[in-house]
Amino acid sequence: MHDAPLSPLFSPEGVGASHMTGIGNGVPRVEGRAKVTGAALYTFDLQPSEIGATQPILHGAAVLSTIACGRILALDTAAAEHAPGVRLVLTHRNMPPQAEWGPLNANVRFARAQPVFGDERVRYFGEPVAFVVAESFECARAAAASIQVEYAADQAHTVLDPERGIDPAPLHGGQSSDSSVGDFHGTFAAARHRIDVQYETPYQNHAAIELQASIAAWDGDHLTVHTPAQITSAARTGLAQTLNLPEDRVRVVARLIGGGFGGKLPYFADAVLCAVAARQLRQPVKFSFTRQQMFTATTHRSAVSHRVRIGVTTEGRITAISHDAVSQTASFDNYVDGSTAGAKGLYGAKAIRTTQRIARLDLPRSDSMRSPGDANGSMALECAIDEAAHACGQDPVAFRILNDTPVNPTTGRPYSSRHLAACLQEGARRFGWEERRSGRKGEWLIGQGVASAMRDNLVRPSAAQVTLTPAGQLVVRLDMTDPGTGTITILTQIAAETLGLPMEKVTVMLGDTDFPKTSGSGGSFGAESSGSAVYEACLALRRRLDDMTKGRDASPETVLRLVGEAGGVTAEGKIAPGDETKRYSEASFGAQFAEVAVNAHTGETRVRRMLGVFACGRIINERTARSQALGGMIWGLSSALIEANAVDHRGQMAMRDLANYHVPVLADIQNIDAVLLPETEPVANPLGMKGIGEVGINGAAAAIANAVFDATGIRIRQFPITLDRLLPGLPPLA
């Protein structure tokens, strides 16, 4: 952004300071009141008038498979077809033609064709096999329950075995996801201290408040699908391909998303089924998966097996790092959970080697989940780094600072901004690291731990349109989405500050493929990509207004009069990675600190306090940014101690609701704080921003695990750290 503030187009006189923007200020969410009062409408809330329909909306219900691998021998749908209110029953026997699944090497995997009911094959437990549409929700559910399915089950492979891992390189255009710098094996063998450890991180499932749901309606041969897609353009492309439609005949709308976390980056069977049924019935159709169905019919975080090797000198210098990861993917997919990013960029070493393999299992699709790859990769790497620090007798904070690097060790490119050491130093000061006290207090064993955090920074092509109306209202349009992260608010702030308007004069309209295309939300690239596009659009609008007022009085009254005579003024802006970014590595960094108490008798573990210190570029909204960091840290606590799913003997996810799939509650969170260091990113974008949505989870689980080791002397290498894994190593009762 400009070094000096831009002069306001309109005088702020008479407007209270609380109504004016200020990038960096902790402005409350623009849509906050609507959400907490229930006025906000999510996809499944929409009624005919809100989607422009003149007919009632029909309801759908799905039947899911009860085997992990095989085929359907028989489907008895007679009772459902004759049930009260039923209008349609869809199965593979009467599904219209669709495109083939994939391709595997698509440029955007969220935009691939995803046929539903393509044939009689069953590929995982919980795959949709039938769909009922009825005049009411109750009628659809009752009819779906009456459908009988007979299967021929095949032998299913559902256990993650690292030996079954295959190189995904051929599935990605021949480009390997592996990396190698220097002679790892020789350097590792020559190291004074050698760490060679195996860590296991489990399956995790999305549990956003809003379930996956869609409403589809046709207007002639044009389809509109309302669905909580984090990337609306990808859902549009995928649906068009699946249904063999020209893309310009498909519109996707996602006005509000009740939590995404990567789980709504793909589109799912609900959108396809609603679209097909609505076309056949010539009436809008809505459908939502149930909470239980969400655990199999959507995606999850891969279970990953990690082998980490670290070579260290007597003085504590890391010379060699290797991270080998094998992650689960569906039998028909090629998703790679990129768990090795930290090993490639966090610490300097002469030799760094990473490999990624996939194990195709007869399980539901795995895909992105908050900080995909980095979240679980950091659990393994940062615990192994802690082991290396202890092996050479180094303080864990000092060891990390000693091995900090200003240059990406695997590419040789300098980091455009990197303040990892500052995060560690400031975190240690605030946490009281030097004054910490470990040991036993009554029946509780007390320990402290630390971990580093990193998340690559990405800017992706994005565009935005802004219109200044004759009334002086600025309307911002772009297909970006807000999955609860505060995007609507920060875009409002950016537009308001760039044009010198009070925030209440800015209206941001999101989540519609009729609007300019953006990167969407996900991967920590959304805010800076869409925010930069809005900024550039506002600058373009300023230039248009300057041209209009040349040689005239440029007072606000004159500007508004000219805008009124023109019927409003519109401008567009866009952002894309520049050539300069190719010369640098970009990432957000952080340091995580934790103190735990472990009960010496029961193994119960309580996190007494957590502190995260992060350097994430220029902060647009301190309130929402800090909220993102805290949310990530809480998720890290969950990953360390609580959260996991397992696969039973049938290939079913064993935990399929929030009664059994455990996540933290308020009582689990005691003293927690997140600090955002002042920083401006000089290269990535004109706003000086970096991503913050995911770095908060990275390292948090490892800091807790390292604190557990400090308290007990027990190194748990299989997450989460549950009572049964701690009890055998605890000291005997006195």
Phi and psi in degrees as a GROMACS rama.xvg file:
@    title "Ramachandran Plot"
@    xaxis  label "Phi"
@    yaxis  label "Psi"
@TYPE xy
-60.8585  146.689  HIS-2
-62.7417  -40.952  ASP-3
-99.8355  147.348  ALA-4
-62.3007  143.344  PRO-5
-71.6296  140.957  LEU-6
-65.8332  140.75  SER-7
-69.644  144.014  PRO-8
-70.3584  -33.888  LEU-9
-125.088  139.851  PHE-10
-65.4833  130.261  SER-11
-81.6388  2.18092  PRO-12
-58.9631  135.552  GLU-13
87.3555  -5.57496  GLY-14
-102.924  126.077  VAL-15
-61.9415  148.707  GLY-16
-58.8885  -30.606  ALA-17
-67.031  -17.8494  SER-18
-94.7597  -9.00175  HIS-19
-92.1443  153.439  MET-20
-76.7521  168.381  THR-21
-168.95  103.06  GLY-22
-60.7648  130.028  ILE-23
105.435  -25.0233  GLY-24
-71.678  153.27  ASN-25
-83.4365  70.2508  GLY-26
-74.7669  132.896  VAL-27
-60.6519  155.17  PRO-28
-61.5117  135.595  ARG-29
-59.1677  -40.746  VAL-30
-95.4765  9.007  GLU-31
-59.5126  -46.0932  GLY-32
-62.0185  -42.3965  ARG-33
-61.3984  -36.576  ALA-34
-71.4566  -44.4977  LYS-35
-77.8683  -17.297  VAL-36
-96.1643  -4.31904  THR-37
85.9584  4.48355  GLY-38
-78.0011  -22.1362  ALA-39
-68.5674  136.274  ALA-40
-108.143  121.817  LEU-41
-98.7658  174.641  TYR-42
-50.8862  -51.1149  THR-43
-72.7291  -14.2141  PHE-44
-77.369  -19.4367  ASP-45
-66.0019  137.647  LEU-46
-107.917  169.624  GLN-47
-50.5524  -41.9809  PRO-48
-64.8806  -30.5178  SER-49
-78.592  -16.1676  GLU-50
-110.585  8.46243  ILE-51
73.9372  25.7457  GLY-52
-98.3452  148.981  ALA-53
-103.671  -9.08213  THR-54
-107.819  158.504  GLN-55
-63.0156  155.076  PRO-56
-91.3237  127.607  ILE-57
-81.7059  161.095  LEU-58
-115.368  143.413  HIS-59
-113.451  158.636  GLY-60
-146.263  142.969  ALA-61
-112.143  150.471  ALA-62
-110.492  129.716  VAL-63
-109.174  152.712  LEU-64
-67.2977  155.578  SER-65
-120.729  20.6607  THR-66
-131.347  160.372  ILE-67
-91.5552  -22.8968  ALA-68
-161.182  131.906  CYS-69
153.341  -145.065  GLY-70
-149.512  160.624  ARG-71
-84.0878  123.492  ILE-72
-88.2026  -39.109  LEU-73
-153.154  145.662  ALA-74
-129.648  119.132  LEU-75
-104.755  102.963  ASP-76
-109.644  7.28173  THR-77
-58.7054  -47.2064  ALA-78
-62.2623  -40.3604  ALA-79
-65.7717  -41.0798  ALA-80
-64.7007  -28.466  GLU-81
-101.889  6.86773  HIS-82
-73.2751  154.042  ALA-83
-57.5768  133.742  PRO-84
78.6014  -4.39327  GLY-85
-76.0837  132.706  VAL-86
-109.934  -24.1989  ARG-87
-162.645  141.356  LEU-88
-125.001  119.415  VAL-89
-104.806  135.39  LEU-90
-143.479  -173.866  THR-91
-66.8329  -16.416  HIS-92
-76.5499  -25.8572  ARG-93
-129.54  16.9252  ASN-94
-75.5957  132.73  MET-95
-62.0939  160.633  PRO-96
-59.3869  140.697  PRO-97
-133.122  165.509  GLN-98
-69.691  160.881  ALA-99
-68.4579  154.413  GLU-100
-67.4329  138.54  TRP-101
110.05  -154.404  GLY-102
-80.9111  163.421  PRO-103
-64.7719  -35.3233  LEU-104
-100.291  33.0574  ASN-105
-61.8706  147.805  ALA-106
-60.158  -39.5808  ASN-107
-123.486  108.334  VAL-108
-66.7189  -21.5746  ARG-109
-75.8915  -8.53438  PHE-110
-106.59  13.8926  ALA-111
-76.729  159.388  ARG-112
-68.2311  137.907  ALA-113
-135.035  78.6089  GLN-114
-64.8573  146.998  PRO-115
-116.819  140.046  VAL-116
56.287  42.7832  PHE-117
-65.6546  -35.3872  GLY-118
-160.668  -164.315  ASP-119
-84.8139  -0.162374  GLU-120
-71.9421  145.44  ARG-121
-117.477  127.952  VAL-122
-110.408  -12.4379  ARG-123
-166.455  157.177  TYR-124
-68.7192  122.15  PHE-125
100.54  10.2916  GLY-126
-77.7586  134.645  GLU-127
-59.7186  133.846  PRO-128
-124.68  -13.3414  VAL-129
-156.03  154.383  ALA-130
-142.261  126.293  PHE-131
-111.54  134.958  VAL-132
-118.708  129.064  VAL-133
-140.432  175.705  ALA-134
-78.3781  -12.9596  GLU-135
-143.49  160.012  SER-136
-59.6239  -43.5772  PHE-137
-65.383  -42.1313  GLU-138
-64.6538  -40.5913  CYS-139
-64.5883  -44.7732  ALA-140
-64.1375  -43.108  ARG-141
-64.2934  -42.6245  ALA-142
-66.9644  -40.2408  ALA-143
-60.9821  -36.8908  ALA-144
-66.8065  -18.8353  ALA-145
-86.6619  -9.08076  SER-146
-74.2735  131.695  ILE-147
-107.718  132.221  GLN-148
-125.928  131.636  VAL-149
-111.533  132.121  GLU-150
-118.164  156.768  TYR-151
-113.851  105.911  ALA-152
-84.7674  138.607  ALA-153
-102.381  167.39  ASP-154
-63.3295  123.768  GLN-155
-102.594  142.894  ALA-156
-105.25  111.564  HIS-157
-129.099  2.04091  THR-158
-104.993  127.462  VAL-159
-72.9392  110.666  LEU-160
-117.26  114.491  ASP-161
-54.1817  -27.0924  PRO-162
-68.8109  -17.5514  GLU-163
-89.1857  0.122184  ARG-164
-66.7018  138.094  GLY-165
-121.155  152.544  ILE-166
-72.2381  122.459  ASP-167
-79.774  -0.231767  PRO-168
-52.8557  -47.0427  ALA-169
-61.2814  -19.9562  PRO-170
-87.9064  -1.64034  LEU-171
-124.087  50.4325  HIS-172
64.8925  23.1699  GLY-173
83.4518  -2.81671  GLY-174
-89.8849  121.133  GLN-175
-74.1895  147.065  SER-176
-89.4709  4.47097  SER-177
-82.5268  164.338  ASP-178
-145.586  153.701  SER-179
-156.09  125.884  SER-180
-132.268  126.533  VAL-181
75.9744  -177.88  GLY-182
-96.2568  90.6302  ASP-183
-62.4569  -51.186  PHE-184
-60.989  -43.0433  HIS-185
-67.9923  -42.2987  GLY-186
-67.9762  -40.9328  THR-187
-63.4708  -42.8196  PHE-188
-63.7702  -29.9482  ALA-189
-86.6387  -5.71223  ALA-190
-70.2244  146.272  ALA-191
-67.9048  -41.6306  ARG-192
-119.439  133.817  HIS-193
-127.86  123.133  ARG-194
-104.698  127.144  ILE-195
-138.652  98.2477  ASP-196
-132.745  155.245  VAL-197
-115.334  126.584  GLN-198
-119.817  147.731  TYR-199
-124.366  127.462  GLU-200
-116.419  143.148  THR-201
-94.9231  175.307  PRO-202
-65.1026  141.85  TYR-203
-133.57  152.715  GLN-204
-122.052  144.434  ASN-205
-66.458  142.594  HIS-206
-141.049  46.8561  ALA-207
-61.0008  151.672  ALA-208
-60.7433  -44.1862  ILE-209
-81.536  126.25  GLU-210
-73.6872  163.567  LEU-211
-74.5677  120.942  GLN-212
-148.088  157.324  ALA-213
-144.359  153.034  SER-214
-129.128  127.997  ILE-215
-119.348  140.301  ALA-216
-145.586  145.142  ALA-217
-111.231  141.393  TRP-218
-123.158  94.9469  ASP-219
66.2725  -121.2  GLY-220
-103.182  18.5597  ASP-221
-108.543  131.957  HIS-222
-106.187  133.716  LEU-223
-119.794  127.146  THR-224
-120.621  120.079  VAL-225
-91.6933  118.95  HIS-226
-157.761  145.601  THR-227
-77.9211  67.654  PRO-228
-88.7677  125.298  ALA-229
-67.2997  -30.5803  GLN-230
-122.316  95.9087  ILE-231
-63.9369  -36.5985  THR-232
-66.0911  -35.0067  SER-233
-68.606  -42.2245  ALA-234
-62.0473  -39.8788  ALA-235
-60.8713  -48.8799  ARG-236
-61.8415  -44.9681  THR-237
-63.8085  -43.8101  GLY-238
-64.4555  -41.6351  LEU-239
-61.428  -42.729  ALA-240
-66.3655  -44.7949  GLN-241
-60.1695  -43.0594  THR-242
-93.1933  5.93927  LEU-243
57.6962  46.8751  ASN-244
-115.407  149.741  LEU-245
-63.1007  140.697  PRO-246
-62.1194  -29.5721  GLU-247
-74.382  0.00836448  ASP-248
-103.968  9.39491  ARG-249
-123.022  132.784  VAL-250
-125.774  135.168  ARG-251
-119.463  133.364  VAL-252
-125.568  131.132  VAL-253
-143.167  77.0556  ALA-254
-65.484  -46.9861  ARG-255
-132.507  145.139  LEU-256
-126.981  124.552  ILE-257
-87.9224  59.6543  GLY-258
97.3731  128.354  GLY-259
-121.956  -64.1748  GLY-260
56.2864  26.6975  PHE-261
90.3327  -18.6088  GLY-262
-72.4335  -12.776  GLY-263
-117.469  21.4549  LYS-264
-70.717  -46.2862  LEU-265
-76.5981  162.442  PRO-266
-99.5002  164.16  TYR-267
-132.18  -175.994  PHE-268
-60.5033  -27.2025  ALA-269
-58.482  -40.8109  ASP-270
-67.9048  -42.9542  ALA-271
-66.12  -46.5675  VAL-272
-64.5581  -41.861  LEU-273
-64.3371  -39.6574  CYS-274
-64.2884  -45.6774  ALA-275
-64.8314  -46.2075  VAL-276
-65.7217  -41.7979  ALA-277
-63.012  -35.3758  ALA-278
-68.6873  -42.7988  ARG-279
-68.4506  -36.8747  GLN-280
-92.788  -9.29742  LEU-281
53.979  42.9187  ARG-282
-155.44  144.589  GLN-283
-61.3025  145.594  PRO-284
-130.999  135.027  VAL-285
-121.894  149.824  LYS-286
-157.717  138.777  PHE-287
-129.206  133.056  SER-288
-63.4996  148.218  PHE-289
-75.9451  166.94  THR-290
-57.8441  -42.5812  ARG-291
-64.6494  -40.4827  GLN-292
-67.6473  -28.5816  GLN-293
-58.321  -29.0348  MET-294
-72.2009  -14.4886  PHE-295
-126.035  -33.3592  THR-296
-80.6254  -11.8477  ALA-297
-114.508  -161.344  THR-298
-102.472  170.418  THR-299
-144.844  169.738  HIS-300
-78.1542  135.428  ARG-301
-64.2873  143.762  SER-302
-74.5459  142.197  ALA-303
-136.05  137.764  VAL-304
-103.866  124.48  SER-305
-116.658  128.877  HIS-306
-111.733  121.284  ARG-307
-119.438  130.168  VAL-308
-125.856  134.614  ARG-309
-136.843  128.656  ILE-310
-107.03  134.492  GLY-311
-134.823  142.838  VAL-312
-78.0867  172.564  THR-313
-60.3458  -33.7272  THR-314
-82.104  -3.30271  GLU-315
95.1081  14.9062  GLY-316
-87.1345  129.328  ARG-317
-75.6851  128.419  ILE-318
-110.566  -25.8047  THR-319
-145.727  136.254  ALA-320
-134.666  134.993  ILE-321
-137.779  134.833  SER-322
-133.525  112.563  HIS-323
-108.704  122.296  ASP-324
-122.566  135.608  ALA-325
-122.652  119.823  VAL-326
-122.734  150.976  SER-327
-73.9223  140.894  GLN-328
-137.868  164.116  THR-329
-67.6251  157.701  ALA-330
-59.2672  -25.8995  SER-331
-108.626  9.09774  PHE-332
-124.365  -178.26  ASP-333
-141.68  28.1002  ASN-334
-64.5531  129.763  TYR-335
-109.416  119.276  VAL-336
-82.3133  100.703  ASP-337
-70.2517  79.4479  GLY-338
-85.4341  -2.03041  SER-339
-106.038  9.77841  THR-340
-61.9555  -40.2357  ALA-341
-61.645  -40.6523  GLY-342
-63.2118  -26.7892  ALA-343
-87.1638  -9.11308  LYS-344
-143.309  -12.8413  GLY-345
-78.3658  -38.2289  LEU-346
-132.351  149.111  TYR-347
-78.4815  139.65  GLY-348
-159.664  150.112  ALA-349
-68.0229  -32.6719  LYS-350
-132.676  124.079  ALA-351
-133.427  132.464  ILE-352
-136.916  131.127  ARG-353
-134.728  145.016  THR-354
-136.095  147.254  THR-355
-130.232  130.005  GLN-356
-128.881  155.246  ARG-357
-117.965  145.27  ILE-358
-115.515  112.791  ALA-359
-81.2641  116.733  ARG-360
-121.65  159.193  LEU-361
-84.3158  65.6462  ASP-362
-133.055  165.936  LEU-363
-58.6712  163.561  PRO-364
-61.6282  133.577  ARG-365
-93.7081  152.921  SER-366
-166.9  -165.536  ASP-367
-59.2526  134.992  SER-368
-142.099  142.705  MET-369
-23.9122  118.927  ARG-370
54.824  59.6613  SER-371
-56.7006  133.087  PRO-372
83.3531  -58.8537  GLY-373
-62.8888  -38.213  ASP-374
-60.6943  -50.886  ALA-375
-82.3264  -29.5997  ASN-376
-63.2106  -38.2695  GLY-377
-68.8659  -27.655  SER-378
-61.3306  -42.0097  MET-379
-76.9123  -49.7224  ALA-380
-63.6364  -47.2153  LEU-381
-73.7725  -23.56  GLU-382
-73.3379  -39.3947  CYS-383
-65.7719  -37.1376  ALA-384
-61.584  -40.3191  ILE-385
-62.59  -40.8369  ASP-386
-61.6849  -39.8249  GLU-387
-66.0477  -40.6547  ALA-388
-60.8793  -44.618  ALA-389
-66.0389  -36.0237  HIS-390
-63.1485  -34.0528  ALA-391
-103.208  12.1169  CYS-392
71.447  27.8051  GLY-393
-100.812  147.899  GLN-394
-63.5107  133.911  ASP-395
-60.9816  -32.2605  PRO-396
-73.1956  -49.1076  VAL-397
-60.8934  -36.3682  ALA-398
-62.4282  -42.4122  PHE-399
-68.0718  -41.4481  ARG-400
-65.7476  -40.6267  ILE-401
-57.9874  -34.6359  LEU-402
-101.757  14.4074  ASN-403
-64.7137  155.821  ASP-404
-142.077  134.406  THR-405
-81.2195  -9.24027  PRO-406
-121.064  138.243  VAL-407
-62.7842  115.101  ASN-408
-68.6319  -18.4895  PRO-409
-95.074  -18.102  THR-410
-114.73  -20.815  THR-411
81.2517  -1.27087  GLY-412
-85.3703  137.627  ARG-413
-69.5174  151.241  PRO-414
-76.4677  133.348  TYR-415
-65.9256  -32.743  SER-416
-155.308  127.934  SER-417
-149.55  112.875  ARG-418
-126.382  44.4673  HIS-419
-63.5609  -46.1707  LEU-420
-61.1975  -39.6338  ALA-421
-63.9003  -38.9254  ALA-422
-62.3547  -43.8858  CYS-423
-64.8606  -43.6731  LEU-424
-67.2334  -46.6255  GLN-425
-67.3589  -38.1599  GLU-426
-63.8216  -42.8522  GLY-427
-61.9585  -39.6215  ALA-428
-64.9668  -48.9173  ARG-429
-68.9873  -33.8053  ARG-430
-78.7623  -20.0518  PHE-431
76.3822  41.8103  GLY-432
-60.9751  -41.0484  TRP-433
-69.3602  -26.3971  GLU-434
-98.6364  8.03887  GLU-435
-64.2678  152.549  ARG-436
-131.532  116.519  ARG-437
-100.051  161.921  SER-438
137.637  -169.755  GLY-439
-99.25  133.307  ARG-440
-126.262  99.2697  LYS-441
66.1551  -124.891  GLY-442
-93.6126  6.71428  GLU-443
-106.901  134.96  TRP-444
-99.5243  124.057  LEU-445
-107.252  136.73  ILE-446
-152.087  159.038  GLY-447
-125.7  148.755  GLN-448
-143.233  162.219  GLY-449
-140.626  155.936  VAL-450
-156.844  152.307  ALA-451
-90.5452  159.46  SER-452
-135.031  143.063  ALA-453
-150.312  144.271  MET-454
-145.081  123.076  ARG-455
-55.6077  142.739  ASP-456
-99.4514  135.269  ASN-457
-132.821  136.483  LEU-458
-115.506  129.428  VAL-459
-121.296  152.189  ARG-460
-53.5047  131.252  PRO-461
-151.178  151.753  SER-462
-134.752  157.873  ALA-463
-148.629  155.914  ALA-464
-125.572  137.327  GLN-465
-126.99  141.059  VAL-466
-130.323  125.51  THR-467
-95.3862  118.418  LEU-468
-84.9751  162.968  THR-469
-58.0277  -23.1572  PRO-470
-83.5432  0.754921  ALA-471
83.6991  14.021  GLY-472
-91.7126  133.861  GLN-473
-98.0424  124.24  LEU-474
-109.455  123.504  VAL-475
-108.426  129.469  VAL-476
-127.312  132.355  ARG-477
-166.446  155.182  LEU-478
-84.917  9.8206  ASP-479
-55.145  152.894  MET-480
-121.423  159.154  THR-481
-122.52  99.8898  ASP-482
-86.6307  34.9359  PRO-483
95.1054  8.48337  GLY-484
-89.2163  -12.8173  THR-485
103.007  15.8456  GLY-486
-60.1229  -43.4948  THR-487
-55.8313  -41.6213  ILE-488
-69.537  -46.2192  THR-489
-69.8337  -32.602  ILE-490
-67.3294  -36.1645  LEU-491
-62.7335  -43.6205  THR-492
-62.1828  -45.2076  GLN-493
-61.6346  -46.9455  ILE-494
-65.0547  -43.1256  ALA-495
-63.501  -45.2436  ALA-496
-68.6598  -39.4618  GLU-497
-63.7876  -33.4534  THR-498
-103.666  0.0572331  LEU-499
68.7587  34.9374  GLY-500
-106.323  151.273  LEU-501
-68.4397  149.914  PRO-502
-60.1412  -31.7726  MET-503
-69.8478  -8.3058  GLU-504
-92.6828  5.92862  LYS-505
-117.788  129.472  VAL-506
-119.348  120.663  THR-507
-102.612  123.987  VAL-508
-112.779  121.892  MET-509
-121.614  172.715  LEU-510
67.3394  45.6908  GLY-511
-148.382  123.27  ASP-512
-68.892  -5.98197  THR-513
-74.9899  -13.981  ASP-514
-93.3886  167.704  PHE-515
-54.8852  144.694  PRO-516
-79.18  135.468  LYS-517
-124.833  -176.558  THR-518
-73.9437  -16.4988  SER-519
77.7102  -174.313  GLY-520
-107.796  131.55  SER-521
151.228  157.068  GLY-522
65.7183  15.5792  GLY-523
62.337  17.6059  SER-524
-102.975  -9.06994  PHE-525
-68.761  -51.4853  GLY-526
-64.4411  -47.1518  ALA-527
-71.2539  -32.0955  GLU-528
-70.488  -53.3022  SER-529
-70.9737  -37.7719  SER-530
-61.8471  -41.016  GLY-531
-65.9889  -36.8987  SER-532
-64.4871  -41.5952  ALA-533
-64.1042  -43.0652  VAL-534
-58.7017  -46.6146  TYR-535
-65.771  -36.5864  GLU-536
-65.0781  -40.0728  ALA-537
-66.9514  -37.4307  CYS-538
-63.4721  -41.045  LEU-539
-62.8619  -37.5176  ALA-540
-65.6909  -40.923  LEU-541
-59.3215  -42.0202  ARG-542
-64.1501  -38.9759  ARG-543
-64.0832  -42.1351  ARG-544
-67.721  -36.7854  LEU-545
-61.8634  -41.6917  ASP-546
-63.139  -39.3256  ASP-547
-66.0657  -29.9088  MET-548
-101.988  8.1828  THR-549
-60.2226  130.461  LYS-550
75.9593  6.34671  GLY-551
-123.214  169.595  ARG-552
-65.9097  123.045  ASP-553
-96.9274  32.1288  ALA-554
-69.0605  159.51  SER-555
-55.0476  -37.1178  PRO-556
-64.3365  -41.5705  GLU-557
-65.7683  -43.8083  THR-558
-58.5387  -47.3025  VAL-559
-64.9329  -36.4988  LEU-560
-64.3577  -43.7651  ARG-561
-67.0255  -38.5841  LEU-562
-63.9939  -40.9468  VAL-563
-63.2582  -42.4949  GLY-564
-62.3832  -31.63  GLU-565
-85.0022  -5.02352  ALA-566
73.2141  22.6137  GLY-567
105.708  153.921  GLY-568
-126.705  131.621  VAL-569
-121.273  144.384  THR-570
-144.57  158.003  ALA-571
-126.819  154.819  GLU-572
-143.941  158.85  GLY-573
-149.689  161.268  LYS-574
-136.35  145.958  ILE-575
-151.946  154.995  ALA-576
-57.0608  130.237  PRO-577
-88.6063  169.92  GLY-578
-61.794  -32.3703  ASP-579
-63.3945  -32.5205  GLU-580
-65.1739  -22.6155  THR-581
-70.4887  -16.4412  LYS-582
-90.2659  -3.52691  ARG-583
-129.186  158.52  TYR-584
-98.993  145.672  SER-585
-130.283  136.558  GLU-586
-163.222  155.652  ALA-587
-94.7156  148.341  SER-588
-131.567  161.681  PHE-589
-165.36  168.833  GLY-590
-132.115  133.567  ALA-591
-113.167  134.457  GLN-592
-127.244  142.497  PHE-593
-146.099  146.4  ALA-594
-123.356  130.89  GLU-595
-124.308  159.798  VAL-596
-126.141  124.234  ALA-597
-112.948  125.589  VAL-598
-70.8582  123.693  ASN-599
-67.4119  -19.5571  ALA-600
-96.4614  -39.5224  HIS-601
-107.616  -18.0047  THR-602
82.2712  0.900789  GLY-603
-59.6491  133.308  GLU-604
-116.582  128.691  THR-605
-120.393  132.333  ARG-606
-87.3457  110.576  VAL-607
-78.4483  -35.5675  ARG-608
-159  150.263  ARG-609
-135.732  143.687  MET-610
-138.654  129.925  LEU-611
-120.656  133.83  GLY-612
-122.015  126.149  VAL-613
-130.66  146.377  PHE-614
-119.672  104.392  ALA-615
-129.652  38.1395  CYS-616
71.7979  -164.287  GLY-617
-68.4788  129.684  ARG-618
-90.6649  121.798  ILE-619
-80.2341  -41.3644  ILE-620
-138.773  106.164  ASN-621
-59.8461  -34.3147  GLU-622
-68.5621  -51.2532  ARG-623
-72.4123  -33.1243  THR-624
-64.9633  -46.4044  ALA-625
-63.3627  -36.9243  ARG-626
-60.7924  -40.4933  SER-627
-63.3039  -43.261  GLN-628
-63.6677  -45.3694  ALA-629
-62.686  -41.5997  LEU-630
-61.0639  -40.2086  GLY-631
-64.3943  -41.1378  GLY-632
-64.2161  -39.9152  MET-633
-64.6117  -38.8814  ILE-634
-64.1602  -36.3581  TRP-635
-63.4224  -40.0292  GLY-636
-59.1229  -43.5002  LEU-637
-60.0767  -44.3636  SER-638
-65.7475  -34.3028  SER-639
-70.5713  -40.3476  ALA-640
-121.297  -19.6494  LEU-641
-129.322  -49.6375  ILE-642
-87.9354  125.963  GLU-643
-172.539  153.372  ALA-644
-122.418  160.483  ASN-645
-132.182  160.875  ALA-646
-108.531  127.034  VAL-647
-84.2734  -176.431  ASP-648
-66.562  -16.7521  HIS-649
-90.9113  -4.03046  ARG-650
86.629  15.7572  GLY-651
-95.7107  141.494  GLN-652
-62.7348  120.982  MET-653
-68.8961  -36.5858  ALA-654
-100.575  122.032  MET-655
-134.444  22.461  ARG-656
-159.992  173.89  ASP-657
-80.9545  0.72243  LEU-658
-79.5777  -29.003  ALA-659
-113.244  -29.8409  ASN-660
-87.9667  104.287  TYR-661
-87.1114  135.289  HIS-662
-131.747  163.811  VAL-663
-64.5207  149.212  PRO-664
-114.892  175  VAL-665
-57.2255  -34.9718  LEU-666
-65.6541  -19.9391  ALA-667
-80.653  -15.8155  ASP-668
-107.319  114.248  ILE-669
-103.658  -106.175  GLN-670
-91.9697  108.891  ASN-671
-135.495  137.999  ILE-672
-147.115  147.556  ASP-673
-128.355  133.484  ALA-674
-120.735  133.901  VAL-675
-109.567  113.781  LEU-676
-74.3134  146.552  LEU-677
-63.812  129.686  PRO-678
-162.331  145.657  GLU-679
-127.229  125.915  THR-680
-79.6352  117.82  GLU-681
-85.1513  -10.8264  PRO-682
-118.341  -41.6784  VAL-683
-63.1329  -40.5339  ALA-684
-159.796  163.556  ASN-685
-70.0767  -13.8525  PRO-686
-91.5271  -10.5121  LEU-687
73.6808  21.5325  GLY-688
-88.5939  163.041  MET-689
-141.229  164.669  LYS-690
-69.1371  144.733  GLY-691
-131.959  -9.82306  ILE-692
-66.9333  -20.4195  GLY-693
-121.978  -22.7047  GLU-694
-63.011  -24.1026  VAL-695
-65.2088  -27.3709  GLY-696
-82.5939  -28.2713  ILE-697
-68.8164  131.91  ASN-698
84.1406  -19.431  GLY-699
-64.017  -45.6655  ALA-700
-64.3631  -39.823  ALA-701
-66.0136  -38.4663  ALA-702
-59.9586  -40.1539  ALA-703
-68.3972  -44.1622  ILE-704
-61.8354  -39.8051  ALA-705
-67.2988  -32.855  ASN-706
-68.9762  -37.4626  ALA-707
-61.397  -41.9584  VAL-708
-62.8818  -43.1247  PHE-709
-60.7692  -34.9329  ASP-710
-77.4524  -37.8956  ALA-711
-116.475  -18.7616  THR-712
77.215  7.25  GLY-713
-102.842  124.286  ILE-714
-101.867  104.579  ARG-715
-89.6253  125.755  ILE-716
-113.145  11.8576  ARG-717
-126.971  116.166  GLN-718
-91.6637  152.043  PHE-719
-77.6838  166.137  PRO-720
-85.3389  92.228  ILE-721
-99.1732  169.858  THR-722
-56.1134  -44.2243  LEU-723
-64.0794  -25.5626  ASP-724
-84.3843  -22.1984  ARG-725
-89.8699  -37.188  LEU-726
-55.105  -43.8261  LEU-727
-61.426  -24.3659  PRO-728
-98.0346  -5.63088  GLY-729
-73.6317  152.198  LEU-730
-63.0282  148.736  PRO-731
-63.6348  152.429  PRO-732
-62.8441  139.632  LEU-733
